[in-house]
Amino acid sequence: MEIDQITKRLVQFMEAAFDGRAGRFSVALGWDRSSIYKYLDGEQRPGPKLLDRIEAVGGNPAWIMYGLGGMYADNEAGRELQKRVGGEFRNPQESASDQGFPNPKKPVPKRSESSERPIALFRSKRSQATSQPNPQRTAEQFTMGDLVPEPDHTICVVVSKGPLVRFGISAGDTLIVDRSSPLEDGAVVVVHQDGGLSAKRIVGRAGGLVLVSSEGSSSGMPLTPATVAMVWGVVTFILRDMRVASRRKYQQKGK
């Protein structure tokens, strides 16, 4: 049936552009999440208003409805999606592997036992008697899953000098970026803009959420469907090799 093909293409676009996350898709469209499922489940056919919003976030309405042309719209949002996803869409599974994400249909190599082995976790607490740090071993254990709970939707970004160095991020850091985390007030995100990557913070204001480039900035870029398409994901953790940082610090002191 025709609506089955429309639904299939709509789901394919969501998988390619929003990692298959209906919640993120609905936020980008400015559409109620419960209503979006009616289209994703084939209960309703997309109308002109929804198609306009899909085009605003980079989707091609003609491809969604009739399979004509490519998946992405011929506008700024569509071009940004092509840069981020990597070329024109062919298959959602191929698209994922092209970006370096695990392909759900291909067997994922088993990690070594050492990478899965839990690590003892200590918490630093001050002794009430001496006011000195008193590390306490807890019953908790640390694993890589604590850093990367959603590996299929996570990427790492190595920071060099430039617009990524802000909000406590330093050159040489590795950012863990979760592409499935919600875009909410206070989050630091990686944005693809002007041919490069930059870090921005999401700030809630009277008119809605905006992206700012520095703390306390009075200006900002409104978080609209077009700008949501530019967001690669939310920075959840920063990894820093302190050995390298220490050597660099002392080398600078010796100059």
N, C-alpha and C positions, 0 to 999 in steps of 0.2 A: 504494500500500500504506500501511497505517496507520503502520508504523514510519518510512516516508519522511517523512510529515508531522510526526511527533514529532521526527525528526532535524532537519528544516527549522526548526521552532520553537526547538529547542535552540540551533542555530547562530545564529538571529536574536537570541535573548536574549544570547548571548555577544558578538555584534557590537555590540549596543546598550549593554550594561552594561560590557563589558571590551574594547571596541575591536577585537573579533575576535581577541584574543590568547589562544590556548589555554593558554599557560604561566601567564598571570596568572589566567585562569579556574580552572585546576587548583589554584593556590596559595590562592585565595579559598575554594575548596571543601574544601581539605585533602585533595585526591584525587591519586593518582598520574597524572602527565602522560601516560604511555603508555596508561594505561587510559582516560583521558578521550577519547582519539581514537577508541576503539572505539564510544563513544556518538555522537561527532560524525560518524563515518563511517557510522553506521547498522548497525554490526555487532552492537550490543547495545541492548536496550531499557532505559531508566532504571528502576531499582528503587526501593523505598521509602526506602532509606538515602540514595541520591543525590538523590532528590527533596526529602528533608528538608534536605539541605545547600543545594540550590538555593533553597529557600524562605528559609533563614537568610541568604543573601546578597541576597535581594530578588526572587527569581523566583517566579512563580505556578505551582505544580505542575499545577493543573487546566488552565491554558493550555498548558503544555508538552505534556501528555499528550493532551488532548482539544480544545484550542482554545477552552476556556470562559473567559469573563471577559477581563480584561486581562493583559498580560505580567507586570506587577509584582505582588508579593505585598502583601497588606494588613497590612504590619507596618512597623516603623521603617526597616529596610533597604530595603524596597520604596519607601517614601516618599522616602528619601534619593536613591535612583536616579532617581525621577521628577523631583526637583528638579535633579539634576545633568544628566540627559539632556535634560530639557525636555518634560514632558508624557507622555501615554500613547503607546506604540509603535504606529506604523502601517507604516512601511517602513524598513528599515535605511539605505537611501540617503537618504531624506527626513530621517531622524533625524540623520544626519551633517551635512547641509547646514543644518538648523535650528540646530545648535550652532555654525555658522560653519566647520565642517571641509569640505575639498574633497569634492565628490561624485565618486566614482570613475567614474560612468557619464556625467558631464558633462565636456565639454572644459574643461581648466584654462587660463585666460589665460596666455599666455607672459609670462615676466618680461622686463624690459628687459635689454638686453645689459650695461648698467652694473652691474646687480644680480648678474649671473652672472660678471662679470669677476674673475679672481683678483687678490688684493692681495699685494704683496710682504711677506714675513715676516722680521722681524729678531729675534734673540735677544740679550738683554743678557748679556754675559760680562765678567768682570773681567780686565784685563791683568795677567799675572804680573809684569811689570816695574814698573808704576805702581800696581797695585791699584785703578785707576780703571775705571768701566764702559766697556766697549769693544763697542759694538753690532756684531754680525756678521750680515750678510745671509745667509740660508740658501737652499737650493735649494727649500725648501718654499714653498707659497703658501696663502693663507687665502681661503676662500670662505664664503658663507652656509651651505653644507652642513656646515661644521665646527660651526656653532652649532645648526643644525636638521637633523640627519640623517634624521629621520622626520617630515616636514612634515604628513603626513596624521594623525599622532597627537600633534601638538604644539599647545599653546595658549600665549598670553602673558597674564600677569596683572599689571596695574598696581597697585602697592602704595600704599595710603593709610595713615593712622595706624590702629593697632589690632593685633590678634594676629598679623598677618603680619610685623610689625616685630620680628624676632628672628633669631638664627643668622646675623648679619652682614647681614641685609636691612634696608634703610632706606626710609623713606617717600619716594615718588617713583621708586623702582626699578621696572624692568619684569622680571618673572621669566619665563624660558623654562621651560615645564613639559612634560615628555615623559610622555605617558600610557601609553607602551609600555615604559618602563624598569622593571626588576625592583625590587620593594620589598625592599631588603636593608639590613643593618646599616650605620648611618652616613648613609644617605640623608636629605635634607631633602625633605619632601613638603608639598603643599598639601591641606588637609583641609576639606571642607564640614561645618561643625558649628554647631548652634544658629542656623541661618539666615545664617551668614556664613562667611568663609574665614579659616583660620589656618594658620600654619606649624608643623610638628612634625618632630622628628627620630626616625628609627627606631633603636632601640638594642637590641642583643642581650643578653638576660639568661638566667639559669638556666632560667626557665620558658618562654622563647621571646622573640620580638620584641615590643617595646612602642613606643608613640608617646609621646614626652615633649615638653613645652612649653618647656623651658629646659635648658641644658647642666648636667649634674651632678644633675639632678632625681632624687630617689629614688622618686617615684611615676610612674605612666605608665598609658596605656590599652593593654591587650593587643591585638595585631594579630590579630583574629579575622575570620571571614567578614563579619560585620556592619560592622566598622570598615574593612575593605578596601574595601567598597562606598562609604565616605565619602571615600576618597582620590581626588583629582582627578588626581594625577600627581607625578612626581619633578622637583624643581627641578634643572635641569642647568646653567643659566647665569643670572647677574644682569647686567642692562644698566643702567648708571647714567650719566645726562647730567651730566658733571663741570662743564659750564658753569653749569648750574642750581644744582648743589651748591655751587660756589664763590661764586656770587652770594648764595645764601642764607647762607652762612657769614659773609661780610663784612658783610651787612646786619645780622646778629645782633650782630656785634662793634660796629657803629656805634650800636646802641641804648643 
